[in-house]
Amino acid sequence: MAPSPYQECRDELFQQIMQCGVIGCHPVDQKDWFDATMVYFAGRFPELKPTELAELRTLGERFAQPAKKQTQEAAAV
């Protein structure tokens, strides 16, 4: 079964985040990158609704955040 446009866009977004070095970039640079990338994806996947693109951006922004370190208290729970 072929992936849906949403799944295809999500996978491509995550791949681009990893390849373009977005993880760990300055927040302003990340915002600029996401602004431009989401415009690109809106044209590449015209079947996606604005709400789906917004959801994908949120997922991508979360994915691009550095891993949070666990505190010893949280790790013990």
The first five atom37 places (N, CA, C, CB, O) and aatype in JSON, in Angstrom:
{
  "aatype": [12, 0, 14, 15, 14, 18, 5, 6, 4, 1, 3, 6, 10, 13, 5, 5, 9, 12, 5, 4, 7, 19, 9, 7, 4, 8, 14, 19, 3, 5, 11, 3, 17, 13, 3, 0, 16, 12, 19, 18, 13, 0, 7, 1, 13, 14, 6, 10, 11, 14, 16, 6, 10, 0, 6, 10, 1, 16, 10, 7, 6, 1, 13, 0, 5, 14, 0, 11, 11, 5, 16, 5, 6, 0, 0, 0, 19],
  "atom_mask": [
    [1, 1, 1, 1, 1],
    [1, 1, 1, 1, 1],
    [1, 1, 1, 1, 1],
    [1, 1, 1, 1, 1],
    [1, 1, 1, 1, 1],
    [1, 1, 1, 1, 1],
    [1, 1, 1, 1, 1],
    [1, 1, 1, 1, 1],
    [1, 1, 1, 1, 1],
    [1, 1, 1, 1, 1],
    [1, 1, 1, 1, 1],
    [1, 1, 1, 1, 1],
    [1, 1, 1, 1, 1],
    [1, 1, 1, 1, 1],
    [1, 1, 1, 1, 1],
    [1, 1, 1, 1, 1],
    [1, 1, 1, 1, 1],
    [1, 1, 1, 1, 1],
    [1, 1, 1, 1, 1],
    [1, 1, 1, 1, 1],
    [1, 1, 1, 0, 1],
    [1, 1, 1, 1, 1],
    [1, 1, 1, 1, 1],
    [1, 1, 1, 0, 1],
    [1, 1, 1, 1, 1],
    [1, 1, 1, 1, 1],
    [1, 1, 1, 1, 1],
    [1, 1, 1, 1, 1],
    [1, 1, 1, 1, 1],
    [1, 1, 1, 1, 1],
    [1, 1, 1, 1, 1],
    [1, 1, 1, 1, 1],
    [1, 1, 1, 1, 1],
    [1, 1, 1, 1, 1],
    [1, 1, 1, 1, 1],
    [1, 1, 1, 1, 1],
    [1, 1, 1, 1, 1],
    [1, 1, 1, 1, 1],
    [1, 1, 1, 1, 1],
    [1, 1, 1, 1, 1],
    [1, 1, 1, 1, 1],
    [1, 1, 1, 1, 1],
    [1, 1, 1, 0, 1],
    [1, 1, 1, 1, 1],
    [1, 1, 1, 1, 1],
    [1, 1, 1, 1, 1],
    [1, 1, 1, 1, 1],
    [1, 1, 1, 1, 1],
    [1, 1, 1, 1, 1],
    [1, 1, 1, 1, 1],
    [1, 1, 1, 1, 1],
    [1, 1, 1, 1, 1],
    [1, 1, 1, 1, 1],
    [1, 1, 1, 1, 1],
    [1, 1, 1, 1, 1],
    [1, 1, 1, 1, 1],
    [1, 1, 1, 1, 1],
    [1, 1, 1, 1, 1],
    [1, 1, 1, 1, 1],
    [1, 1, 1, 0, 1],
    [1, 1, 1, 1, 1],
    [1, 1, 1, 1, 1],
    [1, 1, 1, 1, 1],
    [1, 1, 1, 1, 1],
    [1, 1, 1, 1, 1],
    [1, 1, 1, 1, 1],
    [1, 1, 1, 1, 1],
    [1, 1, 1, 1, 1],
    [1, 1, 1, 1, 1],
    [1, 1, 1, 1, 1],
    [1, 1, 1, 1, 1],
    [1, 1, 1, 1, 1],
    [1, 1, 1, 1, 1],
    [1, 1, 1, 1, 1],
    [1, 1, 1, 1, 1],
    [1, 1, 1, 1, 1],
    [1, 1, 1, 1, 1]
  ],
  "atom_positions": [
    [[0.85, -1.19, 0.0], [0.0, 0.0, 0.0], [0.89, 1.25, 0.0], [-0.96, 0.0, 1.23], [1.83, 1.35, 0.79]],
    [[0.59, 2.15, -0.86], [1.39, 3.38, -0.99], [1.09, 4.32, 0.18], [1.09, 4.09, -2.35], [-0.03, 4.36, 0.68]],
    [[2.11, 5.07, 0.62], [1.87, 6.02, 1.72], [0.95, 7.16, 1.26], [3.21, 6.6, 2.23], [0.93, 7.53, 0.09]],
    [[0.21, 7.69, 2.21], [-0.65, 8.83, 1.91], [0.21, 10.07, 1.69], [-1.68, 9.07, 3.06], [1.38, 10.08, 2.09]],
    [[-0.33, 11.11, 1.06], [0.45, 12.34, 0.89], [0.94, 12.89, 2.24], [-0.39, 13.4, 0.17], [2.04, 13.42, 2.33]],
    [[0.11, 12.77, 3.28], [0.5, 13.24, 4.61], [1.72, 12.46, 5.11], [-0.68, 13.1, 5.6], [2.69, 13.05, 5.6]],
    [[1.68, 11.14, 4.98], [2.79, 10.31, 5.44], [4.06, 10.58, 4.62], [2.42, 8.82, 5.34], [5.16, 10.65, 5.16]],
    [[3.88, 10.74, 3.33], [5.02, 11.02, 2.46], [5.66, 12.37, 2.8], [4.58, 11.01, 0.98], [6.88, 12.48, 2.86]],
    [[4.83, 13.37, 3.04], [5.33, 14.69, 3.4], [6.03, 14.65, 4.75], [4.17, 15.71, 3.43], [7.1, 15.24, 4.92]],
    [[5.44, 13.95, 5.71], [6.05, 13.82, 7.04], [7.43, 13.17, 6.95], [5.14, 12.98, 7.97], [8.39, 13.66, 7.54]],
    [[7.51, 12.08, 6.21], [8.79, 11.37, 6.08], [9.84, 12.24, 5.39], [8.59, 10.07, 5.3], [11.0, 12.27, 5.8]],
    [[9.41, 12.94, 4.36], [10.34, 13.82, 3.64], [10.78, 14.98, 4.53], [9.68, 14.36, 2.35], [11.94, 15.39, 4.49]],
    [[9.86, 15.52, 5.33], [10.2, 16.6, 6.24], [11.25, 16.15, 7.24], [8.95, 17.1, 6.97], [12.25, 16.84, 7.46]],
    [[11.04, 14.98, 7.87], [12.01, 14.49, 8.84], [13.37, 14.23, 8.19], [11.49, 13.21, 9.51], [14.41, 14.51, 8.78]],
    [[13.35, 13.7, 6.99], [14.6, 13.45, 6.27], [15.33, 14.76, 5.99], [14.32, 12.7, 4.95], [16.54, 14.84, 6.16]],
    [[14.59, 15.77, 5.56], [15.21, 17.07, 5.28], [15.76, 17.73, 6.55], [14.2, 18.0, 4.61], [16.81, 18.37, 6.52]],
    [[15.05, 17.56, 7.66], [15.53, 18.11, 8.93], [16.89, 17.51, 9.27], [14.52, 17.84, 10.08], [17.81, 18.22, 9.67]],
    [[17.02, 16.2, 9.1], [18.29, 15.53, 9.41], [19.39, 15.91, 8.41], [18.09, 14.01, 9.41], [20.53, 16.14, 8.81]],
    [[19.06, 15.98, 7.14], [20.06, 16.27, 6.11], [20.51, 17.72, 6.11], [19.52, 15.91, 4.76], [21.66, 18.01, 5.78]],
    [[19.63, 18.63, 6.48], [19.95, 20.06, 6.39], [20.56, 20.62, 7.68], [18.71, 20.84, 6.05], [20.88, 21.81, 7.74]],
    [[20.72, 19.79, 8.69], [21.35, 20.26, 9.91], [20.49, 21.22, 10.72], [0.0, 0.0, 0.0], [21.01, 22.12, 11.37]],
    [[19.19, 21.04, 10.68], [18.28, 21.94, 11.39], [18.36, 21.72, 12.9], [16.84, 21.74, 10.89], [18.2, 22.66, 13.69]],
    [[18.6, 20.47, 13.3], [18.69, 20.16, 14.73], [19.87, 20.9, 15.33], [18.82, 18.62, 14.96], [21.0, 20.78, 14.86]],
    [[19.59, 21.66, 16.37], [20.65, 22.39, 17.06], [20.92, 23.78, 16.5], [0.0, 0.0, 0.0], [21.76, 24.5, 17.04]],
    [[20.22, 24.17, 15.45], [20.4, 25.52, 14.88], [19.79, 26.56, 15.81], [19.77, 25.61, 13.47], [18.97, 26.24, 16.68]],
    [[20.19, 27.79, 15.62], [19.61, 28.92, 16.36], [18.11, 28.96, 16.05], [20.31, 30.28, 15.98], [17.72, 28.72, 14.91]],
    [[17.27, 29.27, 17.05], [15.81, 29.29, 16.84], [15.35, 30.18, 15.68], [15.14, 29.75, 18.1], [14.4, 29.83, 14.98]],
    [[16.0, 31.31, 15.47], [15.61, 32.18, 14.35], [15.91, 31.49, 13.02], [16.35, 33.54, 14.43], [15.11, 31.57, 12.09]],
    [[17.05, 30.82, 12.94], [17.38, 30.09, 11.72], [16.42, 28.93, 11.48], [18.82, 29.57, 11.78], [16.04, 28.66, 10.35]],
    [[16.03, 28.25, 12.57], [15.05, 27.16, 12.43], [13.72, 27.7, 11.92], [14.85, 26.44, 13.78], [13.1, 27.1, 11.04]],
    [[13.27, 28.82, 12.48], [12.01, 29.41, 12.05], [12.05, 29.75, 10.56], [11.69, 30.67, 12.87], [11.12, 29.45, 9.82]],
    [[13.14, 30.39, 10.13], [13.29, 30.73, 8.72], [13.27, 29.48, 7.84], [14.59, 31.52, 8.49], [12.64, 29.46, 6.79]],
    [[13.97, 28.45, 8.28], [14.03, 27.2, 7.53], [12.64, 26.58, 7.42], [15.01, 26.22, 8.19], [12.23, 26.17, 6.34]],
    [[11.92, 26.52, 8.55], [10.58, 25.95, 8.52], [9.63, 26.78, 7.68], [10.04, 25.81, 9.94], [8.79, 26.23, 6.97]],
    [[9.73, 28.11, 7.75], [8.88, 28.97, 6.92], [9.05, 28.62, 5.45], [9.22, 30.46, 7.16], [8.07, 28.4, 4.74]],
    [[10.3, 28.56, 5.0], [10.58, 28.29, 3.58], [10.21, 26.85, 3.22], [12.06, 28.54, 3.27], [9.66, 26.61, 2.14]],
    [[10.5, 25.92, 4.08], [10.24, 24.51, 3.79], [8.75, 24.22, 3.72], [10.88, 23.63, 4.86], [8.31, 23.44, 2.87]],
    [[7.97, 24.83, 4.58], [6.53, 24.57, 4.55], [5.88, 25.18, 3.32], [5.88, 25.11, 5.81], [4.9, 24.64, 2.81]],
    [[6.4, 26.3, 2.84], [5.92, 26.87, 1.57], [6.21, 25.87, 0.44], [6.59, 28.26, 1.29], [5.36, 25.63, -0.42]],
    [[7.41, 25.31, 0.46], [7.79, 24.31, -0.55], [6.84, 23.1, -0.49], [9.26, 23.86, -0.33], [6.35, 22.64, -1.52]],
    [[6.6, 22.59, 0.73], [5.74, 21.42, 0.87], [4.29, 21.72, 0.49], [5.8, 20.89, 2.3], [3.6, 20.84, -0.02]],
    [[3.83, 22.93, 0.72], [2.47, 23.3, 0.32], [2.33, 23.19, -1.21], [2.12, 24.74, 0.79], [1.29, 22.77, -1.7]],
    [[3.37, 23.56, -1.94], [3.34, 23.43, -3.39], [3.57, 22.0, -3.86], [0.0, 0.0, 0.0], [2.98, 21.57, -4.85]],
    [[4.41, 21.27, -3.15], [4.72, 19.88, -3.52], [3.57, 18.93, -3.22], [5.98, 19.41, -2.79], [3.36, 17.96, -3.95]],
    [[2.82, 19.22, -2.16], [1.7, 18.38, -1.75], [0.42, 19.22, -1.68], [1.99, 17.7, -0.37], [-0.09, 19.48, -0.59]],
    [[-0.11, 19.64, -2.84], [-1.28, 20.53, -2.84], [-2.54, 19.88, -2.25], [-1.58, 20.98, -4.25], [-3.49, 20.57, -1.89]],
    [[-2.54, 18.55, -2.15], [-3.71, 17.87, -1.6], [-3.79, 17.99, -0.07], [-3.68, 16.42, -2.0], [-4.83, 17.66, 0.51]],
    [[-2.72, 18.44, 0.58], [-2.75, 18.61, 2.03], [-3.45, 19.91, 2.41], [-1.32, 18.59, 2.61], [-3.26, 20.95, 1.78]],
    [[-4.27, 19.81, 3.44], [-4.99, 20.98, 3.95], [-4.06, 21.84, 4.78], [-6.23, 20.55, 4.78], [-3.07, 21.34, 5.32]],
    [[-4.35, 23.13, 4.9], [-3.52, 24.0, 5.75], [-3.38, 23.47, 7.18], [-4.12, 25.4, 5.79], [-2.32, 23.62, 7.79]],
    [[-4.42, 22.86, 7.71], [-4.32, 22.31, 9.06], [-3.34, 21.14, 9.13], [-5.7, 21.85, 9.55], [-2.64, 20.96, 10.12]],
    [[-3.3, 20.34, 8.07], [-2.35, 19.22, 8.03], [-0.92, 19.74, 7.92], [-2.67, 18.28, 6.84], [-0.01, 19.2, 8.56]],
    [[-0.71, 20.77, 7.11], [0.62, 21.36, 7.0], [1.06, 21.97, 8.32], [0.65, 22.41, 5.9], [2.23, 21.87, 8.7]],
    [[0.14, 22.61, 9.03], [0.46, 23.18, 10.33], [0.83, 22.08, 11.32], [-0.72, 24.02, 10.86], [1.76, 22.23, 12.12]],
    [[0.09, 20.98, 11.27], [0.39, 19.84, 12.16], [1.77, 19.26, 11.84], [-0.69, 18.76, 12.02], [2.53, 18.93, 12.75]],
    [[2.08, 19.14, 10.56], [3.39, 18.63, 10.16], [4.51, 19.56, 10.62], [3.45, 18.44, 8.65], [5.57, 19.1, 11.03]],
    [[4.27, 20.86, 10.54], [5.28, 21.81, 11.0], [5.53, 21.63, 12.51], [4.83, 23.27, 10.7], [6.67, 21.63, 12.96]],
    [[4.45, 21.47, 13.26], [4.59, 21.25, 14.71], [5.39, 19.98, 14.98], [3.2, 21.16, 15.38], [6.29, 19.98, 15.82]],
    [[5.08, 18.91, 14.27], [5.84, 17.67, 14.43], [7.3, 17.88, 14.08], [5.24, 16.56, 13.56], [8.19, 17.4, 14.78]],
    [[7.55, 18.59, 12.99], [8.92, 18.85, 12.57], [9.68, 19.7, 13.57], [0.0, 0.0, 0.0], [10.85, 19.44, 13.85]],
    [[9.02, 20.72, 14.11], [9.68, 21.58, 15.1], [10.02, 20.79, 16.36], [8.78, 22.78, 15.44], [11.08, 21.0, 16.95]],
    [[9.14, 19.9, 16.76], [9.43, 19.05, 17.92], [10.58, 18.1, 17.62], [8.18, 18.26, 18.34], [11.46, 17.89, 18.46]],
    [[10.57, 17.54, 16.42], [11.62, 16.62, 16.01], [12.98, 17.31, 15.98], [11.3, 16.03, 14.63], [14.0, 16.68, 16.26]],
    [[13.0, 18.58, 15.65], [14.26, 19.33, 15.5], [14.83, 19.8, 16.84], [14.05, 20.51, 14.6], [15.94, 20.33, 16.88]],
    [[14.08, 19.64, 17.92], [14.58, 20.07, 19.22], [15.61, 19.07, 19.73], [13.42, 20.21, 20.23], [15.49, 17.87, 19.51]],
    [[16.64, 19.58, 20.41], [17.63, 18.65, 20.98], [16.96, 17.76, 22.04], [18.82, 19.43, 21.6], [15.97, 18.15, 22.66]],
    [[17.52, 16.6, 22.22], [16.98, 15.67, 23.22], [17.09, 16.3, 24.61], [17.73, 14.32, 23.18], [18.07, 16.95, 24.95]],
    [[16.05, 16.08, 25.39], [16.06, 16.59, 26.76], [16.79, 15.61, 27.65], [14.61, 16.84, 27.28], [16.61, 14.39, 27.54]],
    [[17.61, 16.14, 28.52], [18.34, 15.29, 29.46], [17.44, 14.99, 30.65], [19.67, 15.96, 29.92], [16.74, 15.86, 31.16]],
    [[17.49, 13.75, 31.08], [16.71, 13.35, 32.24], [17.45, 13.75, 33.52], [16.44, 11.84, 32.23], [18.67, 13.65, 33.6]],
    [[16.7, 14.2, 34.48], [17.29, 14.45, 35.79], [17.35, 13.12, 36.51], [16.47, 15.52, 36.61], [16.67, 12.17, 36.13]],
    [[18.16, 13.04, 37.54], [18.28, 11.78, 38.28], [16.96, 11.4, 38.92], [19.37, 11.89, 39.36], [16.63, 10.22, 38.99]],
    [[16.19, 12.39, 39.4], [14.9, 12.11, 40.02], [13.94, 11.49, 39.0], [14.3, 13.39, 40.61], [13.26, 10.51, 39.3]],
    [[13.89, 12.06, 37.81], [12.98, 11.55, 36.78], [13.4, 10.15, 36.33], [12.94, 12.51, 35.57], [12.55, 9.31, 36.04]],
    [[14.7, 9.91, 36.26], [15.19, 8.61, 35.84], [14.89, 7.54, 36.88], [16.68, 8.68, 35.57], [14.72, 6.37, 36.53]],
    [[14.82, 7.91, 38.16], [14.57, 6.96, 39.24], [13.11, 6.56, 39.33], [15.02, 7.55, 40.55], [12.8, 5.53, 39.93]],
    [[12.21, 7.34, 38.76], [10.77, 7.06, 38.86], [10.37, 5.93, 37.96], [9.96, 8.28, 38.53], [9.2, 5.57, 37.91]]
  ]
}
